[in-house]
Amino acid sequence: MKRLVILGAGTAGTMVANKLRRRLPMDEWQLTVVDRDDIHLYQPGLLFIPFGTYRPDEVRKPRRRFLRDGIRLELGEIDRIDPVRQTVALDGGRVIGYDYLVVATGTSPRPDQTPGMLGPEWRKSIFDFYSYEGSVALAGALRDFRGGRLVVHIVDQPIKCPVAPLEFTFLAESYFRQRGMRDQVELVYATPLSGAFTKPIASAQLGGMLDERKITVEPDFLVERIDSERKVLVSYDERELGFDLLVTVPLNMGADFIARSGLGDELNYVPVDKQTFRSKEHPAIFAIGDANDIPTSKAGSVAHFSTEIFVDNFCDLVEGRPMTRAFDGHANCFVESGDGKALLIDFNYDTEPLPGEFPIAKLGPLSLLRENARNHWGKLAFRWIYWHLLLPGRRLPLPARMSMAGKHQPDKEN
Ligand SMILES: Cc1cc2nc3c(=O)[nH]c(=O)nc-3n(C[C@H](O)[C@H](O)[C@H](O)COP(=O)(O)OP(=O)(O)OC[C@H]3O[C@@H](n4cnc5c(N)ncnc54)[C@H](O)[C@@H]3O)c2cc1C
């Protein structure tokens, strides 16, 4: 029997396991997935819990329910990979051997990496919404907030879903307006970037939306520490930014066992070929989803598109054929903008988000880089699609590679 081991049963690991379960002959392959627990978290839902749009129980389900029969799920904390012996050690001494290994252990918020963040104000006036516990706690804090300065803050890039902090800011603005207390809340968006987003056209559009909503942007803000006694963020260039309520996105990092195994870069991401996800150092190892270092967004959509490419290539590889499919960095993200509206962005390694229609030119029905209610309903519908189509590994009618159909260069508009 050949042994394929997948580390992580999150978005990418679950999709890969289910797709390969269908494609590989099961009398020749043993397929094992490892995760620390049996709770699958629908992370895009963490954005909505603080505003009461989703209940906490709507974003968590047992992992086993989403893994097809014949896939073994091993529960345990991964301690180390030995790429020479081709083994994975779990806490407690269990060792699993592999012929091929897929690392899909994602990226996690690390509040411990910023001095002062985990001080006495953590989950009192300093919150995150990138963890389940943080998102649930923040719902209570927003409900009880009586006004003052709310700072939404990003420690550094890359973070998963890089638009989520912007979405949180737009939703907070709308939430306080609907509660009749917008004039009592000063909203500040503190970012390490020089604008609202990484790519120029989307950055200009999203920056304009922050201005319209009277949200102050604090650009190029690289936090050095948090003085929780004075409730102040202090940057490396010695700027101080006070807050009454801080919603921060802590530094995101790959899993520590990747560093312990000598497989990661400085943020514990696995360096891979950006078209095939194969480790640059170890040909039997692939890394997909947020765990790798490819230069596109860390997002569920990227995990989805890249899985399609990976699975086709992997089946070719193990049958002795060359891997011919190449990933183009395709990412596709809804951006909630408040008041029941959202934008949509679609881009890849070479093409930045452009305005237009999606997925069909002139027809849409979704709009690129323009707010409307249809995009918002698309985002909410995505939760059902995630549980029922994406995780089980069913094919969606969306090409894995980005299409230019429906996209326009802004200077050619009008
Ligand atoms: C607030 C928020 C909003 C988001 N919104 C969107 C969105 O609208 N659209 C979008 O496309 N994406 C969104 N994302 C991003 C998306 O959720 C992730 O990019 C996606 O889940 C990545 O999949 P993954 O499989 O790489 O990692 P994950 O789904 O995070 O899975 C990693 C798995 O590895 C396991 N693991 C890690 N380390 C260990 C260890 N040492 N031992 C055992 N198990 C381990 C974890 O338990 C986890 O199950 C959002 C994320 C957040 C936080």
The ligand as an SDF file (V2000), in Angstrom:
LIG
                    3D

 53 58  0  0  0  0  0  0  0  0999 V2000
  -12.2770   36.0250   10.0350 C   0  0  0  0  0  0  0  0  0  0  0  0
  -11.9550   35.2750    8.7760 C   0  0  0  0  0  0  0  0  0  0  0  0
  -12.7010   35.4950    7.6270 C   0  0  0  0  0  0  0  0  0  0  0  0
  -12.3910   34.8180    6.4580 C   0  0  0  0  0  0  0  0  0  0  0  0
  -13.1590   35.0440    5.3440 N   0  0  0  0  0  0  0  0  0  0  0  0
  -12.8610   34.4310    4.1860 C   0  0  0  0  0  0  0  0  0  0  0  0
  -13.6500   34.6540    3.0290 C   0  0  0  0  0  0  0  0  0  0  0  0
  -14.6380   35.3960    3.0560 O   0  0  0  0  0  0  0  0  0  0  0  0
  -13.2880   34.0410    1.8780 N   0  0  0  0  0  0  0  0  0  0  0  0
  -12.2070   33.2020    1.8190 C   0  0  0  0  0  0  0  0  0  0  0  0
  -11.9140   32.6540    0.7400 O   0  0  0  0  0  0  0  0  0  0  0  0
  -11.4370   32.9480    2.9160 N   0  0  0  0  0  0  0  0  0  0  0  0
  -11.7510   33.5390    4.0880 C   0  0  0  0  0  0  0  0  0  0  0  0
  -10.9900   33.2840    5.2120 N   0  0  0  0  0  0  0  0  0  0  0  0
   -9.7620   32.4940    5.0900 C   0  0  0  0  0  0  0  0  0  0  0  0
  -10.0070   30.9880    5.0720 C   0  0  0  0  0  0  0  0  0  0  0  0
  -10.7820   30.5820    6.1680 O   0  0  0  0  0  0  0  0  0  0  0  0
   -8.6610   30.2770    5.1040 C   0  0  0  0  0  0  0  0  0  0  0  0
   -7.8220   30.8390    4.1160 O   0  0  0  0  0  0  0  0  0  0  0  0
   -8.8020   28.7960    4.8380 C   0  0  0  0  0  0  0  0  0  0  0  0
   -9.5170   28.1960    5.8900 O   0  0  0  0  0  0  0  0  0  0  0  0
   -7.4180   28.1490    4.6840 C   0  0  0  0  0  0  0  0  0  0  0  0
   -7.5380   26.7620    4.6450 O   0  0  0  0  0  0  0  0  0  0  0  0
   -6.3470   25.8330    5.1590 P   0  0  0  0  0  0  0  0  0  0  0  0
   -6.8300   24.4410    4.9840 O   0  0  0  0  0  0  0  0  0  0  0  0
   -5.0900   26.2480    4.5400 O   0  0  0  0  0  0  0  0  0  0  0  0
   -6.2190   26.1500    6.7170 O   0  0  0  0  0  0  0  0  0  0  0  0
   -7.2770   25.8760    7.8650 P   0  0  0  0  0  0  0  0  0  0  0  0
   -8.6500   25.7780    7.3000 O   0  0  0  0  0  0  0  0  0  0  0  0
   -7.0140   26.9090    8.9110 O   0  0  0  0  0  0  0  0  0  0  0  0
   -6.8950   24.4320    8.4150 O   0  0  0  0  0  0  0  0  0  0  0  0
   -5.6920   24.1500    9.0810 C   0  0  0  0  0  0  0  0  0  0  0  0
   -5.9220   22.9390    9.9620 C   0  0  0  0  0  0  0  0  0  0  0  0
   -4.6660   22.4780   10.4870 O   0  0  0  0  0  0  0  0  0  0  0  0
   -4.8410   22.0900   11.8420 C   0  0  0  0  0  0  0  0  0  0  0  0
   -3.5360   22.1960   12.5240 N   0  0  0  0  0  0  0  0  0  0  0  0
   -2.6880   23.2700   12.5200 C   0  0  0  0  0  0  0  0  0  0  0  0
   -1.5970   22.9980   13.2580 N   0  0  0  0  0  0  0  0  0  0  0  0
   -1.7500   21.7500   13.7400 C   0  0  0  0  0  0  0  0  0  0  0  0
   -0.9460   20.9110   14.5780 C   0  0  0  0  0  0  0  0  0  0  0  0
    0.2390   21.2990   15.0780 N   0  0  0  0  0  0  0  0  0  0  0  0
   -1.4150   19.6670   14.8830 N   0  0  0  0  0  0  0  0  0  0  0  0
   -2.6110   19.2430   14.3970 C   0  0  0  0  0  0  0  0  0  0  0  0
   -3.4000   19.9950   13.5980 N   0  0  0  0  0  0  0  0  0  0  0  0
   -2.9770   21.2260   13.2730 C   0  0  0  0  0  0  0  0  0  0  0  0
   -5.8820   23.0600   12.3750 C   0  0  0  0  0  0  0  0  0  0  0  0
   -6.5650   22.5240   13.4970 O   0  0  0  0  0  0  0  0  0  0  0  0
   -6.8130   23.2430   11.1650 C   0  0  0  0  0  0  0  0  0  0  0  0
   -7.9010   22.3650   11.1850 O   0  0  0  0  0  0  0  0  0  0  0  0
  -11.3020   33.9060    6.4250 C   0  0  0  0  0  0  0  0  0  0  0  0
  -10.5580   33.6700    7.5820 C   0  0  0  0  0  0  0  0  0  0  0  0
  -10.8750   34.3360    8.7460 C   0  0  0  0  0  0  0  0  0  0  0  0
  -10.0630   34.0750    9.9960 C   0  0  0  0  0  0  0  0  0  0  0  0
  1  2  1  0
  2  3  1  0
  2 52  2  0
  3  4  2  0
  4  5  1  0
  4 50  1  0
  5  6  2  0
  6  7  1  0
  6 13  1  0
  7  8  2  0
  7  9  1  0
  9 10  1  0
 10 11  2  0
 10 12  1  0
 12 13  2  0
 13 14  1  0
 14 15  1  0
 14 50  1  0
 15 16  1  0
 16 17  1  0
 16 18  1  0
 18 19  1  0
 18 20  1  0
 20 21  1  0
 20 22  1  0
 22 23  1  0
 23 24  1  0
 24 25  2  0
 24 26  1  0
 24 27  1  0
 27 28  1  0
 28 29  2  0
 28 30  1  0
 28 31  1  0
 31 32  1  0
 32 33  1  0
 33 34  1  0
 33 48  1  0
 34 35  1  0
 35 36  1  0
 35 46  1  0
 36 37  1  0
 36 45  1  0
 37 38  2  0
 38 39  1  0
 39 40  1  0
 39 45  2  0
 40 41  1  0
 40 42  2  0
 42 43  1  0
 43 44  2  0
 44 45  1  0
 46 47  1  0
 46 48  1  0
 48 49  1  0
 50 51  2  0
 51 52  1  0
 52 53  1  0
M  END
$$$$
